[in-house]
């Protein structure tokens, strides 16, 4: 943690922990995605960003993921219940869990679909995102 000490030796400011910064980055990223603001979301990811979703589908860009999703479901809204950060071997890992709601391509809706997203941040940027959910259990057949 960084501190700024004035001439009297009094701490007048303190830096934020790497975990606190990582939590803010993930919140900002998820908020940007919720608004469909890909420019703001892309500003928070590293050039070598990688996203892996259920079914082991891997994407290197938000646009590629969006295109993939467009063929599977309509709009989805994530509702976070927990947000946790911990150190990992290569950076800071942030876990977010909660439920999703939205619509399928046929217009029918879904609610309370569980999800967990894991983010790995290095130098304050998202380098990896892994997404797990129960979407397949709710998909119309």
C-alpha positions in Angstrom: 0.0 0.0 0.0 1.3 3.4 -0.9 1.2 6.3 1.5 1.7 10.0 1.2 3.3 11.6 4.2 3.3 15.4 4.6 6.1 17.5 6.2 4.7 16.8 9.7 4.9 13.0 9.2 1.2 12.6 9.0 -0.3 10.2 6.5 -2.6 12.2 4.3 -3.5 9.5 1.8 -3.2 5.9 1.3 -3.1 3.7 -1.9 -5.7 1.1 -2.5 -4.9 -2.6 -2.5 -4.5 -4.5 -5.7 -7.6 -6.6 -4.8 -9.7 -3.5 -4.2 -8.6 -2.1 -7.6 -9.4 -5.5 -9.2 -12.9 -5.5 -7.7 -13.6 -2.1 -9.2 -12.3 -3.1 -12.6 -14.6 -6.1 -12.7 -17.6 -4.1 -11.5 -16.9 -1.4 -14.2 -16.5 -4.2 -16.8 -19.7 -5.9 -15.9 -21.6 -2.5 -15.8 -20.2 -1.6 -19.2 -21.3 -5.0 -20.7 -24.7 -4.5 -19.1 -25.0 -1.2 -20.9 -23.7 -2.8 -24.1 -20.8 -0.3 -24.0 -18.1 -2.4 -25.6 -15.7 0.5 -25.9 -15.8 1.0 -22.1 -15.5 -2.7 -21.5 -12.6 -3.1 -24.0 -10.7 -0.4 -22.1 -10.5 -2.7 -19.1 -9.2 -5.8 -20.9 -5.6 -6.7 -21.8 -4.5 -7.1 -25.5 -4.2 -10.9 -24.9 -7.6 -11.2 -23.4 -9.2 -14.6 -23.5 -12.8 -15.6 -22.5 -13.9 -19.2 -22.1 -17.6 -20.0 -21.6 -19.5 -23.2 -20.8 -19.0 -25.8 -23.4 -15.3 -24.7 -23.7 -16.0 -22.0 -26.3 -13.1 -19.6 -26.4 -13.2 -16.0 -27.6 -10.5 -13.4 -28.0 -12.8 -10.4 -28.3 -16.1 -9.2 -26.9 -17.5 -8.9 -30.4 -16.8 -12.6 -31.1 -18.6 -13.5 -27.9 -21.5 -11.2 -28.7 -21.9 -12.8 -32.1 -21.8 -16.3 -30.6 -24.5 -15.3 -28.0 -26.7 -13.7 -30.6 -27.3 -17.1 -32.2 -28.2 -18.7 -28.8 -30.3 -16.2 -26.8 -31.6 -12.7 -26.6 -30.6 -10.1 -24.0 -29.3 -11.4 -20.7 -28.9 -9.4 -17.5 -26.6 -10.7 -14.7 -27.5 -10.0 -11.1 -24.5 -10.3 -8.8 -24.9 -11.8 -5.4 -21.2 -12.1 -4.4 -18.0 -10.5 -5.6 -14.7 -11.8 -4.1 -11.0 -11.2 -4.9 -7.9 -13.2 -4.0 -4.3 -13.3 -5.0 -3.4 -16.0 -7.6 -0.1 -17.3 -8.9 -0.1 -14.8 -11.8 -2.3 -11.9 -10.7 -5.5 -11.2 -8.8 -8.5 -13.5 -9.3 -12.0 -12.0 -8.9 -15.1 -14.3 -8.6 -18.6 -13.0 -9.2 -21.6 -15.2 -8.7 -25.3 -14.7 -9.0 -28.2 -15.3 -11.3 -29.2 -14.3 -14.8 -32.4 -13.4 -16.4 -33.3 -12.7 -20.0 -35.0 -14.0 -23.1 -34.5 -16.9 -25.6 -34.6 -16.4 -29.3 -38.2 -17.7 -29.4 -39.2 -14.8 -27.0 -39.7 -17.0 -24.0 -38.0 -15.7 -20.8 -35.9 -17.2 -18.1 -35.0 -16.1 -14.6 -32.8 -17.3 -11.7 -30.2 -19.1 -13.9 -27.1 -19.5 -11.8 -23.7 -18.3 -13.0 -20.1 -17.9 -11.8 -17.5 -15.8 -13.6 -13.8 -15.9 -12.8 -11.6 -13.0 -13.9 -7.8 -12.9 -13.8 -6.3 -9.5 -13.7 -2.7 -8.5 -14.2 -1.6 -4.9 -13.8 -5.2 -3.9 -13.4 -6.4 -5.3 -16.7 -8.5 -8.4 -17.3 -6.5 -11.0 -19.1 -8.8 -14.0 -18.7 -12.5 -14.6 -18.0 -14.1 -17.9 -17.4 -17.9 -18.2 -17.4 -19.9 -21.1 -16.0 -23.7 -21.2 -15.9 -26.8 -23.4 -15.8 -28.0 -21.9 -19.1 -28.1 -25.3 -20.8 -30.4 -26.6 -18.1 -33.0 -23.9 -18.9 -32.6 -23.8 -22.7 -35.9 -24.6 -24.6 -35.7 -27.9 -26.4 
